[in-house]
Amino acid sequence: MKKLIIITMILAFTLISCVNPTSVLAMEVEQSYVIYDTEGNYLFERIDVVVGDEYIDKEFNSYEVISIDEKSHTGVAKFVKKYTPKKSLKIIKPVNEIKTIGLYMSHNDESYVSGDGYDSIYGAGGIHDIAKQIKSHLEEQNVNVTLDETLHIPHDTNAYVRSSVTATKIINNISPDAIFDIHRDGTSRGFYITEVDGKERCMVRIVIGKSNPNMSVNREFALNLMNTANEICPWLFVDLYVGQGHYNQALHNRAVLFEMGSHLVEKDLVMETTQNLADVIYRTLYGDETIETPTLPEDGIGGLGDANQNIGDTNTSDGVQQGGDNTGSGITNDVGEDDDNSVNDNNIGNNTTNDNSEDSTSDSKNEQDEDKKDDNQNDGLNVIIVISVIGVLAIVAYFIWRASKIREI
């Protein structure tokens, strides 16, 4: 009988391995919310969505989530504002001055099914490899990068409490020009995949937390990153999401969270993206050109328009910022002091895209929506196959066992 059970288990696992392993291993991952605009056009998806969250697409259109349907895991977001660009200097540092950036991972366990074998690994997951690659590419550009791999497990509500100690240590030790928390998302693969010159590439989401007093300047920096990417690598960022968390971003005026694809994206694709992300980070912080960077509207959602001072304008006269104002009090004093940086709302409402671009955008988003539906259908089919295979094998094992008992009689 024991031999029969062992043989049955071997057959079950053999057949299961023939099914898409990504879908099987990710069966327990939480379902994403899919959000549409008020006209039914697909906007985005995310695991955690709350009414009042802000979503900013790569064209700087800002939406506010106004409703969530828990049963269908869908929601609606209304268009609020379109950010308008203005001229702003980047952070300029002399050639002989050390450029410093801090990296850490609040959720160390996060991993990639294709590449790591699992979506999460208790301990140092695959996300550590992604952070190391970002560090390597920045160091190639003569940036002094501190990557702190302190573990903050388990992956629970207190992970950010534990990681805040790590972030504070980095800030106190090196006074970084910016600090980044490296993550991977839990959404569908299709949401993060785009095609560039016939090749699949993995995009990145920027996340900013509303629950900290430094939200406006963090968001300003994030918009600066997006604007730089639109110039040198337009496909890189999928969007900017302003959610309910704090993400330790009150600790520094240039602190953001990067979602490096999702658990279902091939790890190799994510690794390739790290070069492009490093280039955008460097260009945003240390580039020597003046470019247009989006500014905040005077009104809107979740504090839009508060603290409109641009990050680059807080530099000293020689263009150098040492990072000494990264404490909470220093950040607060920098907020909202320059009235010249406020936005003229008279032009914002009229800067929406024309009918042709709206049609094009709608078609693209509808295609994304269809891709997501296909992914979900395939995942469901794979689960049904697995359950059916196990059921059939259990029935076969039972009849074999019965036959052996009859022979014994």
C-alpha positions as CSV (number, residue, x, y, z in Angstrom):
1,M,0.0,0.0,0.0
2,K,2.8,2.4,0.9
3,K,4.4,1.7,-2.5
4,L,1.1,2.4,-4.2
5,I,0.8,5.8,-2.5
6,I,4.4,6.7,-3.4
7,I,3.9,5.8,-7.0
8,T,0.7,7.9,-7.1
9,M,2.4,10.9,-5.7
10,I,5.3,10.6,-8.2
11,L,2.8,10.5,-11.1
12,A,0.9,13.5,-9.7
13,F,3.9,15.7,-9.4
14,T,5.1,14.6,-12.8
15,L,1.9,15.6,-14.5
16,I,1.7,18.8,-12.5
17,S,5.1,19.8,-13.7
18,C,3.8,19.7,-17.3
19,V,1.4,22.5,-16.5
20,N,2.6,26.1,-16.5
21,P,4.7,26.3,-13.3
22,T,4.2,30.0,-13.0
23,S,0.5,29.7,-12.5
24,V,0.7,26.7,-10.1
25,L,3.3,28.3,-7.8
26,A,1.5,31.6,-7.8
27,M,-2.0,30.2,-7.1
28,E,-2.0,31.7,-3.5
29,V,-0.9,35.2,-4.5
30,E,-3.5,37.8,-3.7
31,Q,-5.8,38.9,-6.5
32,S,-5.2,42.3,-8.1
33,Y,-7.7,45.1,-8.3
34,V,-8.3,46.3,-11.9
35,I,-9.1,50.0,-12.2
36,Y,-10.9,51.8,-15.0
37,D,-11.6,55.4,-15.7
38,T,-15.2,56.8,-15.7
39,E,-15.6,55.9,-19.3
40,G,-14.7,52.3,-18.8
41,N,-11.1,52.4,-20.2
42,Y,-8.5,50.3,-18.5
43,L,-6.1,52.3,-16.4
44,F,-4.0,50.0,-14.1
45,E,-4.0,47.1,-11.6
46,R,-2.6,46.8,-8.1
47,I,-2.9,44.4,-5.2
48,D,-3.7,47.2,-2.6
49,V,-6.1,49.9,-3.8
50,V,-8.0,52.3,-1.5
51,V,-10.5,55.0,-2.4
52,G,-8.6,58.3,-2.5
53,D,-5.4,56.8,-4.0
54,E,-3.7,58.8,-6.8
55,Y,-2.6,57.2,-10.1
56,I,-0.4,59.2,-12.5
57,D,0.2,57.8,-15.9
58,K,3.4,58.4,-17.9
59,E,1.7,61.3,-19.7
60,F,1.3,62.9,-16.2
61,N,-2.5,62.6,-16.2
62,S,-3.6,62.3,-12.6
63,Y,-6.6,60.2,-11.5
64,E,-8.2,59.7,-8.1
65,V,-9.7,56.3,-7.2
66,I,-13.4,57.0,-6.3
67,S,-14.9,53.5,-5.9
68,I,-14.0,49.9,-5.3
69,D,-16.0,46.7,-5.9
70,E,-14.7,44.1,-3.5
71,K,-16.5,41.2,-5.1
72,S,-15.3,41.8,-8.7
73,H,-12.0,43.3,-7.6
74,T,-12.5,46.3,-9.9
75,G,-12.7,50.0,-9.3
76,V,-13.2,53.4,-10.9
77,A,-10.9,56.4,-11.0
78,K,-11.7,59.9,-12.2
79,F,-9.4,62.2,-14.1
80,V,-8.4,65.1,-11.9
81,K,-5.4,67.1,-13.4
82,K,-2.7,66.9,-16.0
83,Y,0.7,67.9,-14.6
84,T,2.4,70.5,-16.7
85,P,6.2,70.7,-17.2
86,K,8.4,73.6,-16.2
87,K,12.2,74.2,-16.4
88,S,14.2,73.0,-13.5
89,L,17.9,72.3,-12.8
90,K,19.0,68.8,-11.6
91,I,21.2,68.3,-8.7
92,I,24.7,69.2,-9.9
93,K,27.8,68.0,-8.1
94,P,31.4,68.8,-9.0
95,V,33.4,66.0,-10.6
96,N,35.6,65.6,-7.5
97,E,32.6,65.4,-5.1
98,I,31.3,62.0,-4.0
99,K,27.9,61.0,-5.3
100,T,26.0,58.8,-2.9
101,I,22.9,56.7,-3.2
102,G,21.3,54.2,-0.7
103,L,19.5,51.0,-1.5
104,Y,17.6,48.6,0.8
105,M,14.7,46.1,0.6
106,S,11.8,46.3,3.1
107,H,10.4,43.0,1.8
108,N,13.5,40.8,1.5
109,D,11.6,37.6,0.6
110,E,10.2,38.9,-2.6
111,S,11.2,36.7,-5.6
112,Y,10.4,35.7,-9.1
113,V,8.8,32.4,-10.1
114,S,10.8,32.2,-13.3
115,G,14.3,32.6,-12.1
116,D,14.1,31.9,-8.4
117,G,11.5,29.0,-8.5
118,Y,9.2,30.7,-6.0
119,D,7.4,34.0,-5.6
120,S,8.8,34.4,-2.1
121,I,11.8,32.9,-0.3
122,Y,12.0,33.3,3.5
123,G,15.2,35.2,3.9
124,A,17.1,36.9,1.1
125,G,14.9,36.4,-1.9
126,G,15.5,37.2,-5.6
127,I,14.9,40.9,-5.0
128,H,18.4,41.1,-3.5
129,D,19.9,40.1,-6.8
130,I,18.0,42.9,-8.5
131,A,19.2,45.5,-6.0
132,K,22.8,44.3,-6.4
133,Q,22.5,44.8,-10.2
134,I,21.2,48.3,-9.7
135,K,24.1,49.0,-7.4
136,S,26.6,47.6,-10.0
137,H,25.3,49.8,-12.8
138,L,25.3,52.9,-10.7
139,E,28.9,52.2,-9.5
140,E,29.9,52.0,-13.2
141,Q,29.0,55.7,-13.3
142,N,31.2,56.5,-10.3
143,V,28.4,56.7,-7.8
144,N,29.1,55.5,-4.2
145,V,26.2,53.1,-3.5
146,T,25.4,51.6,-0.1
147,L,23.3,48.5,-0.4
148,D,22.1,47.3,3.0
149,E,20.8,43.7,2.9
150,T,19.6,43.6,6.4
151,L,16.6,41.2,6.7
152,H,13.2,42.6,7.8
153,I,11.3,39.4,7.7
154,P,8.6,38.3,8.1
155,H,6.7,40.0,5.3
156,D,4.0,41.5,7.5
157,T,2.6,44.9,8.6
158,N,5.7,45.6,10.8
159,A,8.2,45.1,8.0
160,Y,8.4,48.8,7.3
161,V,8.9,49.5,11.0
162,R,11.9,47.2,11.0
163,S,13.2,48.6,7.6
164,S,13.0,52.2,8.9
165,V,15.9,51.4,11.2
166,T,17.9,50.3,8.1
167,A,16.9,53.4,6.1
168,T,17.8,55.7,9.0
169,K,21.2,54.0,9.4
170,I,22.0,54.5,5.7
171,I,21.0,58.2,5.9
172,N,23.0,58.8,9.0
173,N,26.1,57.0,7.6
174,I,26.4,58.5,4.1
175,S,23.8,61.3,3.8
176,P,22.7,59.9,0.4
177,D,21.5,62.1,-2.5
178,A,18.6,59.7,-2.8
179,I,17.5,56.4,-1.2
180,F,15.5,53.7,-2.9
181,D,13.5,50.8,-1.5
182,I,13.6,47.9,-4.0
183,H,10.5,45.7,-4.4
184,R,8.7,43.4,-6.8
185,D,4.9,43.6,-7.3
186,G,2.2,40.9,-7.1
187,T,0.2,41.7,-10.2
188,S,-0.2,39.9,-13.5
189,R,2.8,39.6,-15.8
190,G,1.1,41.4,-18.7
191,F,0.8,44.6,-16.7
192,Y,4.6,45.1,-16.5
193,I,5.6,43.8,-19.9
194,T,5.9,46.0,-23.0
195,E,7.5,45.4,-26.4
196,V,10.3,47.6,-27.5
197,D,11.8,47.1,-31.0
198,G,10.3,43.6,-31.1
199,K,11.7,42.6,-27.7
200,E,9.9,42.2,-24.4
201,R,11.0,44.6,-21.7
202,C,10.0,44.8,-18.0
203,M,8.7,48.1,-16.8
204,V,8.9,49.7,-13.3
205,R,6.3,51.3,-11.1
206,I,7.2,54.2,-8.7
207,V,5.3,54.2,-5.4
208,I,4.9,57.2,-3.1
209,G,3.3,57.1,0.3
210,K,0.6,59.6,1.3
211,S,1.0,58.9,5.0
212,N,4.1,61.0,5.6
213,P,4.7,64.8,5.9
214,N,7.2,64.6,3.1
215,M,4.8,63.2,0.4
216,S,4.8,66.3,-1.8
217,V,8.6,66.6,-2.2
218,N,8.9,62.8,-2.7
219,R,6.3,63.0,-5.4
220,E,8.1,65.9,-7.0
221,F,11.2,63.8,-7.2
222,A,9.3,60.8,-8.6
223,L,7.8,63.1,-11.3
224,N,11.3,64.2,-12.2
225,L,12.4,60.6,-12.6
226,M,9.4,60.0,-14.9
227,N,10.2,63.0,-17.0
228,T,13.8,62.0,-17.4
229,A,12.8,58.5,-18.5
230,N,10.4,60.0,-21.0
231,E,13.4,61.6,-22.7
232,I,15.9,58.8,-22.6
233,C,13.9,55.6,-22.0
234,P,10.2,56.2,-22.6
235,W,9.1,52.6,-21.9
236,L,10.8,52.4,-18.5
237,F,8.1,53.5,-16.0
238,V,4.6,52.1,-16.2
239,D,3.1,54.7,-13.8
240,L,3.5,56.5,-10.5
241,Y,1.2,55.4,-7.7
242,V,0.5,57.4,-4.6
243,G,-0.9,55.0,-2.0
244,Q,-1.9,55.1,1.7
245,G,1.4,53.9,3.2
246,H,4.4,55.9,4.4
247,Y,7.2,53.6,3.1
248,N,9.8,55.4,5.3
249,Q,9.7,58.3,2.9
250,A,9.5,60.9,5.6
251,L,13.1,60.2,6.3
252,H,14.5,61.8,3.1
253,N,13.3,64.3,0.6
254,R,14.3,62.0,-2.3
255,A,13.0,58.6,-1.1
256,V,10.9,56.5,-3.5
257,L,9.9,52.8,-3.8
258,F,10.5,50.9,-7.0
259,E,8.3,47.9,-8.0
260,M,10.6,46.0,-10.3
261,G,8.0,44.1,-12.3
262,S,5.9,41.4,-10.7
263,H,6.5,37.9,-9.4
264,L,5.4,36.5,-12.7
265,V,7.9,38.4,-14.9
266,E,11.0,36.5,-15.9
267,K,13.8,37.5,-13.6
268,D,16.2,37.9,-16.5
269,L,13.9,40.6,-18.0
270,V,14.0,42.5,-14.7
271,M,17.8,42.2,-14.5
272,E,18.0,43.8,-18.0
273,T,15.8,46.7,-16.9
274,T,18.2,47.6,-14.0
275,Q,20.7,49.2,-16.5
276,N,18.0,51.6,-17.8
277,L,16.8,52.4,-14.3
278,A,20.3,53.2,-13.2
279,D,20.8,55.5,-16.2
280,V,17.6,57.4,-15.4
281,I,18.5,57.8,-11.7
282,Y,21.9,59.1,-12.6
283,R,20.6,61.5,-15.2
284,T,17.9,62.8,-12.9
285,L,20.3,63.4,-10.0
286,Y,23.5,64.4,-11.7
287,G,22.8,65.3,-15.3
288,D,24.2,68.6,-16.5
289,E,21.3,69.6,-18.7
290,T,18.2,71.7,-18.0
291,I,15.1,69.8,-18.8
292,E,11.4,70.1,-18.2
293,T,10.1,68.5,-15.1
294,P,6.4,68.3,-14.1
295,T,5.1,70.5,-11.3
296,L,2.2,70.1,-9.0
297,P,-1.2,71.6,-9.6
298,E,-2.5,74.1,-7.1
299,D,-5.5,71.9,-6.2
300,G,-6.5,68.3,-6.6
301,I,-6.4,65.2,-4.6
302,G,-4.5,64.0,-1.5
303,G,-2.7,67.3,-1.0
304,L,-1.8,68.0,-4.6
305,G,-0.4,71.5,-4.8
306,D,1.0,71.6,-1.2
307,A,4.7,72.1,-1.1
308,N,5.2,73.0,-4.8
309,Q,8.9,73.7,-4.3
310,N,11.0,71.7,-6.8
311,I,13.7,69.5,-5.4
312,G,16.4,70.9,-7.7
313,D,15.7,74.4,-6.5
314,T,16.7,73.5,-2.9
315,N,20.4,73.2,-3.9
316,T,23.0,75.5,-2.5
317,S,24.4,78.3,-4.7
318,D,27.1,76.0,-6.1
319,G,24.5,73.4,-7.0
320,V,25.6,71.0,-4.3
321,Q,23.3,69.4,-1.7
322,Q,25.0,67.5,1.0
323,G,21.9,65.7,2.3
324,G,22.1,67.3,5.7
325,D,18.4,68.4,5.5
326,N,17.1,64.9,5.4
327,T,15.7,65.0,8.9
328,G,12.0,65.4,9.4
329,S,12.4,69.0,10.6
330,G,14.7,70.0,7.7
331,I,12.2,68.5,5.2
332,T,9.3,70.4,6.6
333,N,11.1,73.7,6.5
334,D,11.8,73.2,2.8
335,V,8.2,72.7,1.9
336,G,6.1,75.4,0.2
337,E,8.4,78.4,0.6
338,D,8.7,79.4,-3.1
339,D,5.5,80.8,-4.5
340,D,7.2,81.1,-7.9
341,N,6.9,77.3,-8.3
342,S,3.1,77.1,-8.1
343,V,1.3,76.1,-11.3
344,N,-1.1,78.2,-13.3
345,D,-4.3,76.2,-13.3
346,N,-5.7,78.2,-16.2
347,N,-3.7,76.0,-18.6
348,I,-4.1,72.7,-16.9
349,G,-7.6,71.9,-17.8
350,N,-7.0,72.7,-21.4
351,N,-3.9,70.5,-21.8
352,T,-5.7,67.2,-22.2
353,T,-4.8,65.1,-25.2
354,N,-6.6,65.5,-28.5
355,D,-9.2,63.1,-29.8
356,N,-6.8,61.1,-31.9
357,S,-4.4,60.5,-29.0
358,E,-7.3,59.6,-26.8
359,D,-8.5,57.0,-29.2
360,S,-5.0,55.6,-29.5
361,T,-4.6,55.5,-25.7
362,S,-8.0,53.9,-25.3
363,D,-7.1,51.2,-27.8
364,S,-3.8,50.5,-26.1
365,K,-5.4,50.2,-22.7
366,N,-8.2,48.0,-24.0
367,E,-5.5,45.7,-25.4
368,Q,-3.8,45.6,-22.0
369,D,-7.2,44.7,-20.5
370,E,-7.7,41.8,-22.9
371,D,-4.2,40.5,-22.2
372,K,-4.9,40.5,-18.5
373,K,-8.2,38.6,-19.0
374,D,-6.3,36.0,-21.1
375,D,-3.7,35.6,-18.4
376,N,-6.4,35.1,-15.7
377,Q,-8.2,32.6,-17.9
378,N,-5.0,30.6,-18.5
379,D,-4.2,30.6,-14.8
380,G,-7.7,29.3,-14.0
381,L,-7.5,26.6,-16.6
382,N,-4.1,25.4,-15.2
383,V,-5.5,25.2,-11.7
384,I,-8.5,23.1,-13.0
385,I,-6.1,20.8,-14.9
386,V,-4.0,20.3,-11.7
387,I,-7.1,19.5,-9.6
388,S,-8.5,17.1,-12.2
389,V,-5.2,15.2,-12.5
390,I,-4.9,14.8,-8.8
391,G,-8.6,13.6,-8.6
392,V,-8.1,11.0,-11.4
393,L,-5.0,9.7,-9.9
394,A,-6.7,9.3,-6.5
395,I,-9.5,7.3,-8.1
396,V,-7.0,5.1,-9.9
397,A,-5.1,4.5,-6.7
398,Y,-8.3,3.6,-4.9
399,F,-9.3,0.9,-7.5
400,I,-5.8,-0.5,-7.5
401,W,-6.0,-0.8,-3.8
402,R,-9.4,-2.5,-3.9
403,A,-8.2,-4.9,-6.5
404,S,-5.2,-5.9,-4.3
405,K,-7.6,-6.5,-1.3
406,I,-9.8,-8.8,-3.4
407,R,-6.9,-10.8,-4.5
408,E,-5.8,-11.3,-0.9
409,I,-9.3,-12.6,0.0
